[in-house]
Structures are given as C-alpha cells and as structure tokens.
C-alpha cells in the first residue's frame, strides 16, 4: 500500500526552501509515476496527485510547453498541499 509520507517530506522540503523547485520536480515526477499500490484513502491519493501536478506544471518545458508555475508559486502550492497532507496523516 502506498503511503503519503514521502510526498509530505518532499512538499515540506520545497516549501521551506531546503530544495529548489527544480530538484523537487526531478524527484516528485518519477516518485509519483513509480509509486506502487493503492493509497489508504481517496483524499491521500488526491493530495499526492495534486503535488505531482505542481511538479508537472513547473517542469512543463520538458514536454514542449512553457512552464506554468514559477518558483514562488511552487513553494506556496507545496506548502498548502503539505498542510493538507499533515491533516490527513493525523
């Protein structure tokens, strides 16, 4: 069964400035795509998916589109998702 904790650690790291948005995208995209098993709840799946889309929208140049989010937007969105994740894990 998949757990939310790795995504929470990643969301907190980028929102707190411990890693850059570029580093966040490099880790988040393959982590999400390769993560196995169902999530314990639909809400946890949604939170992980929302974080994936933040990374995707930041790194959209890799698929031939301009980036949709800047560094500050990534940090703010990741902070919001991390708060949701913490509540879900209580």
MMTF fields as JSON, N, C-alpha, C and O atoms, coordinates in Angstrom:
{
  "mmtfVersion": "1.0.0",
  "mmtfProducer": "UNKNOWN",
  "numBonds": 359,
  "numAtoms": 360,
  "numGroups": 90,
  "numChains": 1,
  "numModels": 1,
  "chainsPerModel": [1],
  "groupsPerChain": [90],
  "chainIdList": ["A"],
  "bondAtomList": [4, 2, 8, 6, 12, 10, 16, 14, 20, 18, 24, 22, 28, 26, 32, 30, 36, 34, 40, 38, 44, 42, 48, 46, 52, 50, 56, 54, 60, 58, 64, 62, 68, 66, 72, 70, 76, 74, 80, 78, 84, 82, 88, 86, 92, 90, 96, 94, 100, 98, 104, 102, 108, 106, 112, 110, 116, 114, 120, 118, 124, 122, 128, 126, 132, 130, 136, 134, 140, 138, 144, 142, 148, 146, 152, 150, 156, 154, 160, 158, 164, 162, 168, 166, 172, 170, 176, 174, 180, 178, 184, 182, 188, 186, 192, 190, 196, 194, 200, 198, 204, 202, 208, 206, 212, 210, 216, 214, 220, 218, 224, 222, 228, 226, 232, 230, 236, 234, 240, 238, 244, 242, 248, 246, 252, 250, 256, 254, 260, 258, 264, 262, 268, 266, 272, 270, 276, 274, 280, 278, 284, 282, 288, 286, 292, 290, 296, 294, 300, 298, 304, 302, 308, 306, 312, 310, 316, 314, 320, 318, 324, 322, 328, 326, 332, 330, 336, 334, 340, 338, 344, 342, 348, 346, 352, 350, 356, 354],
  "bondOrderList": [1, 1, 1, 1, 1, 1, 1, 1, 1, 1, 1, 1, 1, 1, 1, 1, 1, 1, 1, 1, 1, 1, 1, 1, 1, 1, 1, 1, 1, 1, 1, 1, 1, 1, 1, 1, 1, 1, 1, 1, 1, 1, 1, 1, 1, 1, 1, 1, 1, 1, 1, 1, 1, 1, 1, 1, 1, 1, 1, 1, 1, 1, 1, 1, 1, 1, 1, 1, 1, 1, 1, 1, 1, 1, 1, 1, 1, 1, 1, 1, 1, 1, 1, 1, 1, 1, 1, 1, 1],
  "groupList": [{"groupName": "UNK", "atomNameList": ["N", "CA", "C", "O"], "elementList": ["N", "C", "C", "O"], "formalChargeList": [0, 0, 0, 0], "bondAtomList": [1, 0, 2, 1, 3, 2], "bondOrderList": [1, 1, 2], "singleLetterCode": "X", "chemCompType": "L-PEPTIDE LINKING"}],
  "groupTypeList": [0, 0, 0, 0, 0, 0, 0, 0, 0, 0, 0, 0, 0, 0, 0, 0, 0, 0, 0, 0, 0, 0, 0, 0, 0, 0, 0, 0, 0, 0, 0, 0, 0, 0, 0, 0, 0, 0, 0, 0, 0, 0, 0, 0, 0, 0, 0, 0, 0, 0, 0, 0, 0, 0, 0, 0, 0, 0, 0, 0, 0, 0, 0, 0, 0, 0, 0, 0, 0, 0, 0, 0, 0, 0, 0, 0, 0, 0, 0, 0, 0, 0, 0, 0, 0, 0, 0, 0, 0, 0],
  "groupIdList": [1, 2, 3, 4, 5, 6, 7, 8, 9, 10, 11, 12, 13, 14, 15, 16, 17, 18, 19, 20, 21, 22, 23, 24, 25, 26, 27, 28, 29, 30, 31, 32, 33, 34, 35, 36, 37, 38, 39, 40, 41, 42, 43, 44, 45, 46, 47, 48, 49, 50, 51, 52, 53, 54, 55, 56, 57, 58, 59, 60, 61, 62, 63, 64, 65, 66, 67, 68, 69, 70, 71, 72, 73, 74, 75, 76, 77, 78, 79, 80, 81, 82, 83, 84, 85, 86, 87, 88, 89, 90],
  "secStructList": [7, 5, 7, 1, 2, 2, 2, 2, 2, 2, 2, 2, 2, 2, 2, 6, 6, 1, 1, 7, 2, 2, 2, 2, 2, 2, 2, 2, 2, 2, 2, 2, 2, 2, 7, 7, 1, 7, 5, 1, 1, 2, 2, 2, 2, 2, 2, 2, 2, 2, 2, 2, 2, 2, 2, 2, 2, 2, 6, 4, 4, 4, 4, 6, 1, 7, 7, 1, 1, 7, 2, 2, 2, 2, 2, 2, 2, 2, 2, 2, 2, 2, 2, 2, 2, 2, 2, 2, 6, 7],
  "xCoordList": [0.847, 0.0, 0.891, 1.864, 0.561, 1.31, 1.052, -0.034, 2.048, 1.887, 2.167, 2.829, 1.656, 1.758, 3.041, 3.426, 3.702, 4.845, 5.958, 6.459, 6.366, 7.426, 7.032, 7.867, 5.77, 5.296, 5.233, 5.498, 4.882, 4.874, 6.277, 6.473, 7.251, 8.646, 9.093, 9.745, 8.75, 9.12, 8.425, 9.06, 7.144, 6.389, 6.946, 7.094, 7.253, 7.809, 9.198, 9.533, 10.002, 11.364, 11.36, 12.132, 10.515, 10.49, 9.825, 10.261, 8.781, 8.088, 8.95, 8.81, 9.838, 10.731, 12.05, 12.892, 12.246, 13.468, 14.666, 15.79, 14.456, 15.569, 16.008, 17.148, 15.095, 15.436, 14.805, 13.832, 15.357, 14.829, 13.62, 13.432, 12.808, 11.707, 12.179, 11.486, 13.33, 13.865, 14.183, 13.851, 14.827, 15.13, 13.835, 13.724, 12.871, 11.564, 10.939, 10.458, 10.948, 10.366, 11.116, 10.507, 12.44, 13.252, 12.929, 13.02, 12.555, 12.242, 10.755, 10.396, 9.9, 8.461, 7.869, 7.071, 8.243, 7.628, 7.869, 6.907, 9.12, 9.302, 8.802, 8.372, 8.852, 8.337, 6.856, 6.409, 6.107, 4.662, 4.37, 3.552, 5.046, 4.777, 5.126, 4.488, 6.147, 6.591, 6.094, 6.478, 5.249, 4.81, 3.783, 2.809, 3.979, 3.121, 2.017, 2.099, 1.014, -0.064, -1.097, -0.852, -2.256, -3.303, -2.998, -2.295, -3.531, -3.402, -4.474, -5.525, -4.213, -5.191, -6.564, -7.595, -6.567, -7.834, -7.796, -6.726, -8.957, -9.048, -8.447, -7.862, -8.587, -8.036, -6.511, -5.901, -5.895, -4.435, -3.965, -2.964, -4.679, -4.363, -4.476, -3.616, -5.526, -5.739, -4.617, -4.16, -4.169, -3.086, -1.783, -1.079, -1.464, -0.253, -0.357, 0.621, -1.535, -1.752, -1.643, -1.074, -2.175, -2.057, -0.591, -0.189, 0.207, 1.636, 2.324, 3.172, 1.961, 2.508, 2.233, 3.123, 1.018, 0.683, 1.418, 1.671, 1.762, 2.6, 3.962, 4.465, 4.553, 5.847, 5.72, 6.582, 4.657, 4.426, 4.285, 4.884, 3.511, 3.281, 4.532, 4.707, 5.402, 6.665, 7.612, 8.328, 7.623, 8.573, 7.932, 8.341, 6.949, 6.238, 7.066, 6.692, 8.19, 9.051, 9.584, 9.896, 9.688, 10.154, 9.212, 9.609, 7.973, 7.016, 6.655, 5.618, 7.524, 7.348, 6.401, 5.956, 6.085, 5.21, 5.986, 6.925, 5.62, 6.268, 5.872, 4.785, 6.762, 6.441, 5.228, 5.122, 4.322, 3.084, 3.188, 2.381, 4.182, 4.376, 5.802, 6.733, 5.969, 7.314, 7.728, 6.946, 8.948, 9.476, 8.599, 8.307, 8.185, 7.366, 6.016, 5.531, 5.418, 4.134, 4.274, 3.394, 5.374, 5.621, 5.702, 5.081, 6.469, 6.634, 5.304, 5.006, 4.51, 3.219, 2.257, 1.604, 2.171, 1.271, 1.725, 0.898, 3.029, 3.547, 3.267, 2.959, 3.369, 3.074, 1.602, 1.288, 0.712, -0.721, -0.996, -1.76, -0.368, -0.575, 0.031, -0.545, 1.176, 1.797, 0.891, 0.785, 0.241, -0.708, -1.856, -2.246, -2.387, -3.458, -2.974, -3.686, -1.767, -1.218, -1.053, -1.368, -0.56, -0.379, -1.714, -1.78, -2.767, -4.107, -4.556, -5.104, -4.334, -4.753, -4.015, -4.551, -2.794, -1.973, -2.179, -1.593, -2.985, -3.226, -4.156, -4.469],
  "yCoordList": [-1.182, 0.0, 1.243, 1.317, 2.194, 3.446, 4.3, 4.27, 5.043, 5.954, 7.378, 7.611, 8.302, 9.715, 10.358, 11.426, 9.74, 10.358, 10.838, 11.946, 10.051, 10.568, 11.853, 12.727, 11.958, 13.166, 14.348, 15.487, 14.072, 15.13, 15.669, 16.883, 14.785, 15.211, 16.073, 17.099, 15.665, 16.409, 17.769, 18.775, 17.805, 19.065, 20.039, 21.228, 19.544, 20.414, 20.914, 22.074, 20.041, 20.44, 21.583, 22.53, 21.515, 22.586, 23.836, 24.95, 23.667, 24.851, 25.604, 26.818, 24.898, 25.528, 25.971, 26.538, 25.727, 26.165, 25.252, 25.643, 24.043, 23.11, 22.467, 22.021, 22.418, 22.005, 23.009, 23.683, 23.097, 24.035, 23.426, 22.21, 24.261, 23.721, 22.774, 21.809, 23.035, 22.127, 20.763, 19.732, 20.758, 19.494, 18.776, 17.557, 19.544, 18.998, 18.27, 17.145, 18.908, 18.295, 17.033, 16.035, 17.084, 15.924, 14.7, 13.568, 14.919, 13.81, 13.457, 12.281, 14.465, 14.232, 13.495, 12.574, 13.885, 13.286, 11.774, 11.019, 11.306, 9.839, 9.129, 7.978, 9.799, 9.19, 8.882, 7.775, 9.848, 9.657, 8.582, 7.689, 8.681, 7.751, 6.309, 5.372, 6.138, 4.795, 4.266, 3.173, 5.024, 4.627, 3.519, 3.639, 2.456, 1.286, 1.213, 1.78, 0.517, 0.214, 1.303, 2.463, 0.919, 1.911, 2.747, 2.299, 3.943, 4.806, 4.416, 3.897, 4.663, 4.285, 4.949, 4.347, 6.195, 6.897, 7.669, 7.95, 7.999, 8.809, 10.192, 10.769, 10.73, 12.049, 12.044, 13.018, 10.952, 10.862, 10.754, 11.361, 9.99, 9.897, 11.269, 11.658, 11.99, 13.329, 14.283, 15.062, 14.241, 15.12, 14.799, 15.709, 13.517, 13.129, 13.542, 13.999, 13.383, 13.763, 15.273, 15.74, 16.033, 17.491, 17.916, 18.828, 17.254, 17.582, 17.225, 17.976, 16.091, 15.709, 16.805, 17.17, 17.324, 18.349, 19.661, 20.404, 19.957, 21.137, 20.923, 21.812, 19.752, 19.443, 19.439, 19.967, 18.849, 18.781, 20.179, 20.476, 21.026, 22.369, 23.241, 24.172, 22.934, 23.677, 23.234, 24.058, 21.963, 21.403, 21.086, 20.134, 21.852, 21.551, 21.84, 21.426, 22.546, 22.777, 21.457, 21.352, 20.447, 19.132, 18.465, 17.537, 18.925, 18.366, 19.383, 19.275, 20.366, 21.32, 22.467, 23.143, 22.694, 23.811, 24.746, 24.307, 26.013, 26.89, 26.471, 25.938, 26.718, 26.41, 27.216, 28.405, 26.568, 27.217, 27.84, 28.697, 27.411, 27.935, 28.433, 27.873, 29.493, 29.949, 29.381, 28.685, 29.677, 29.117, 29.442, 28.564, 30.686, 31.09, 30.383, 29.977, 30.239, 29.538, 28.075, 27.518, 27.457, 26.062, 25.958, 25.082, 26.855, 26.802, 27.011, 26.31, 27.963, 28.224, 27.054, 26.649, 26.519, 25.385, 24.153, 23.428, 23.92, 22.778, 22.95, 21.976, 24.169, 24.42, 24.125, 23.525, 24.538, 24.252, 22.75, 22.236, 22.063, 20.612, 19.91, 18.945, 20.374, 19.769, 19.915, 18.99, 21.057, 21.236, 20.231, 19.624, 20.062, 19.072, 17.661, 16.878, 17.358, 16.024, 15.769, 14.684, 16.769, 16.599, 16.28, 15.421, 16.974, 16.72, 15.302, 14.598, 14.886, 13.545, 12.451, 11.358, 12.724, 11.709, 11.68, 10.837, 12.568, 12.583, 11.48, 11.342],
  "zCoordList": [0.0, 0.0, 0.0, 0.751, -0.826, -0.912, 0.323, 0.901, 0.707, 1.839, 1.387, 0.376, 2.145, 1.797, 2.317, 1.84, 3.271, 3.941, 2.999, 3.19, 1.989, 1.107, 0.39, 0.159, 0.044, -0.625, 0.335, -0.051, 1.577, 2.59, 2.815, 2.872, 2.943, 3.131, 1.957, 2.149, 0.765, -0.437, -0.495, -0.814, -0.193, -0.204, 0.825, 0.542, 2.011, 3.042, 2.659, 2.9, 2.065, 1.695, 0.683, 0.829, -0.328, -1.325, -0.759, -1.049, 0.041, 0.575, 1.577, 1.728, 2.259, 3.246, 2.632, 3.33, 1.353, 0.683, 0.892, 0.58, 1.414, 1.609, 0.307, 0.181, -0.67, -2.031, -2.99, -2.65, -4.162, -5.161, -5.865, -5.838, -6.489, -7.285, -8.389, -8.712, -8.96, -9.987, -9.392, -9.977, -8.229, -7.554, -7.168, -7.298, -6.697, -6.348, -7.536, -7.396, -8.699, -9.892, -10.295, -10.682, -10.201, -10.567, -9.713, -10.19, -8.467, -7.559, -7.614, -7.66, -7.61, -7.486, -8.684, -8.51, -9.876, -11.063, -11.13, -11.273, -11.033, -11.079, -9.823, -9.897, -8.675, -7.446, -7.606, -7.303, -8.074, -8.244, -9.294, -9.072, -10.433, -11.53, -11.175, -11.654, -10.327, -9.999, -8.67, -8.253, -8.004, -6.671, -6.759, -7.502, -6.024, -6.153, -5.124, -4.034, -5.501, -4.569, -4.425, -4.759, -3.924, -3.695, -2.447, -1.542, -2.418, -1.245, -0.229, -0.605, 1.053, 2.076, 1.893, 2.193, 1.397, 1.191, -0.127, -0.667, -0.624, -1.841, -1.616, -2.532, -0.403, -0.09, -0.144, -0.587, 0.304, 0.243, -1.208, -1.588, -2.001, -3.427, -4.084, -4.873, -3.761, -4.333, -3.944, -4.781, -2.702, -2.253, -2.992, -3.43, -3.131, -3.863, -5.326, -5.918, -5.904, -7.296, -7.472, -8.459, -6.537, -6.603, -6.569, -7.292, -5.727, -5.656, -6.975, -7.459, -7.548, -8.849, -9.881, -10.649, -9.901, -10.895, -10.655, -11.604, -9.427, -9.171, -9.837, -10.525, -9.632, -10.26, -11.782, -12.485, -12.276, -13.726, -14.319, -15.353, -13.684, -14.219, -14.121, -14.906, -13.154, -13.06, -14.17, -14.739, -14.475, -15.42, -16.765, -17.429, -17.172, -18.411, -19.658, -20.755, -19.505, -20.668, -21.215, -22.401, -20.346, -20.783, -21.767, -22.472, -21.826, -22.79, -23.868, -24.523, -24.039, -25.121, -24.846, -25.774, -23.576, -23.203, -22.283, -21.618, -22.23, -21.254, -19.837, -19.614, -18.898, -17.506, -17.074, -17.374, -16.377, -15.961, -14.572, -14.213, -13.787, -12.433, -12.274, -12.853, -11.482, -11.161, -9.794, -9.147, -9.365, -8.118, -6.911, -6.099, -6.794, -5.644, -5.637, -4.581, -6.797, -6.884, -6.483, -5.826, -6.876, -6.492, -4.974, -4.372, -4.356, -2.895, -2.175, -1.209, -2.637, -1.998, -2.156, -1.194, -3.351, -3.583, -2.796, -2.242, -2.747, -1.986, -0.492, 0.194, 0.01, 1.428, 1.727, 2.754, 0.847, 1.031, 1.013, 1.83, 0.076, -0.017, 1.19, 1.691, 1.662, 2.85, 4.067, 4.872, 4.209, 5.321, 5.219, 6.217, 4.027, 3.828, 4.16, 4.788, 3.733, 3.996, 5.495, 5.985, 6.211, 7.656, 8.337, 9.216, 7.924, 8.495, 8.138, 8.986, 6.919, 6.508, 7.246, 7.43, 7.673, 8.338, 9.851, 10.53, 10.383, 11.834, 12.242, 13.425]
}
